[in-house]
Amino acid sequence: MGHHLHPLTVAMALSGTMALTSPAAATEDVIELEEILVTGERLAAFQPPSEVSGTRLEATRAGTHDTARLLLRVPGVSLYGAGGVSSLPAIHGLADDRVRIKVDGMDLIASCPNHMNPPLSYIDPTAVASLQVYAGIVPVSLAGDSIGGTILAESAAPEFAAPDEGYLVKAEAGSSYRSNGNAYSVNVAASAATDSFSISYAGSTAKSDNYKAGGDFKTNKATGRQDQTLPLDEVGSTAYETRNQILNLAWQNGAHLLEAKIGYQDIPEELFPNQRMDMLGNEATRVNLKYTGDFDWGRLKAQTDYETVTHFMDFGPDKRFWYGPASGMLAVDGTPCAPIGSTCAAGMPMDTESTTLGARLAADIDLSDTQLLRLGAEYQAYRLDDYWSPSGANMYPGTFWNINDGQRDRLALYAEWEARPTPQWQTLLGVRYERVEMDTGDVQGYNTTPSAPGNQSAEAAAFNARDRQQTDHNLNLSALARYDLDETKTLELGVAHLVRSPNLYERYVWSSWPMAASMNNAVGDGNGYVGDIDLEPEQASTLSLTFDWHAPDRRWELKATPYYTHVSDFIDAVAFDDASWKPDQFNVLQYANQDARLYGIDLTGKAPLWQNALGRFGLEGLLSYTKGENRETGAGLYNIMPLNLTLALTQQLGGWDNAVEVIMVDTKDDLSEVRNEIETAGYTLVNLRGSHTWARVRIDFGIENLLDRLYDLPLGGAYLGQGRTMALNPTDGTLAWGTAVPGMGRSYYVGLNLSF
Ligand SMILES: [Cu+2]
């Protein structure tokens, strides 16, 4: 915690001025690495407040296949629960599309009405070399169409052989096992390089069954127990299987570096405990071309990338079971009742297809030894189709077009000035303009006759009669100043005004038919959502201060970051129809602009305790508090992580690195009323972690939730992991409102990594 690798790691590697050893090889000589980098410092880019890389990254990724979980101990970050590899990071209470997430520089977009395939789900934890987090205040060169902050995920930079070395050949292999859910993963990486050409490949696969909670959680406030088709402690719809591959080619010639990254992901199954559907197929292909050049005047970076996503949803096994015997309508085990028709349905296929084209040009101009000017232009063209093929019963006879030919194009220009007027002062000032243009084609329901269920025909006709083209002009500003009072105290002050336009689902999802609306839900609360074409962009103004008190060598440190954000036109939700909205149930809601504010504090610290024959002992801590308020209703904002504290007692001895971790989380009772957000109780968890590093071998092991506590995930949403999920509020005892998704019970994990 608070351990800080120098951010130049990425900047230097990208600029091609030095080839960086992979973090896997760095292991114990992290300190040395820092020193090397610092000596090469020119005007340093503003350090991101947090970075996860090197040994810290390796320790964090043992036992998880979800890249977002690598951010769990980053100050200010909390995670919305989703599928096993798709958690959505929130920064200071703002999540999902409100956070700019770049994977190897690409702005990836979740193409799914439930945001099941968010950006970080496209890179395996074992392929990540570093994660940098900017909370709230973001330099405009890294911001854009987001208000909460920025997360930069980078895979390993290319390595080249030294000029007199001839060839460089490297390989790495790893495997992990987690007892809860019987989860395992395998990853391999290999690279070969001359002094000018480098080729590398990384592939990984991970698989898990449903996990088990620390006890029986299926007690439903409304109806007693839910259907008992699964053991009472088994969390339905938490299984997954993923496959990720990256091929990276790079050429280096003097001060020029050209990189081509080709990525392919195939997720045959990822089930969702807080969604009514499951992801039964996700295929993404990416090509990413990047040029970096060093010139007398500075550095030039050019990048273009193209991604296609094919996403498919239907009911996974735990959601399919109910239908056979109870309804007499749908097949139990997936055997289709043929032919489909008004009395026979075979599931509910939902397809989403998208393409994303991105292009970026950035110039870092060295004005002097102490001043840097960054100029940049970015373009992104996004296309999305979301359609549901006929499957019978009410979902019949035609195709339901949720979004037809959705378009969202962004054009951005920015200028950013960074300076070090005196050795103690560092300042940054930037302005960024974005134009966001959106449009979509005509829609239709399954059934186009006036008697179709849920008012489909009339709502489709009204939507089609509207002009749906929208253009937003968004102005972003940010200013940061850092001042070293002396070698043990640093003060940092930031102000930012950041703007995000609504996404395609927020503006263009059109049906209030509960069955259809409940398929559109990006937050896992079980409600149905209807869009609003006239939504305005969200505008967030943030003020943040960091006081950083530390030993000159950072053996101990204490950091406090209080922050305040006011969001005008925050996209919250209101009842779609006041007359039918009820407490303690799922409802149909509509996105609406409302004023909101968020404030809180992050506290982190670490201190050495003692040193004896058993090693060096230390204490690390992280405390986070966030409060979110809807200023119009006075209610809380949805999914705000309650007050929480993580303390770790660490021990280092030779190659051993061990820790006892205690996590304390308060009750979540500051709730979004309109969403009928479920209260969750406070809890304490104990984790044990160990690792040993040799020159070419690293082993990680541990026990998470040592005491097998049964607890609800505060940000896990509503449990929809089994039973009859298609009815909004079923009355037959299955899956009523009121059960939260529980966290994982006791779990043993072990991970092994070898490098050659
Ligand atoms: Cu989906």
Residues whose N, C-alpha, C, O or C-beta is under 5 A from the ligand:
A	BS01	CU	C112 P113 N114 M116 M313
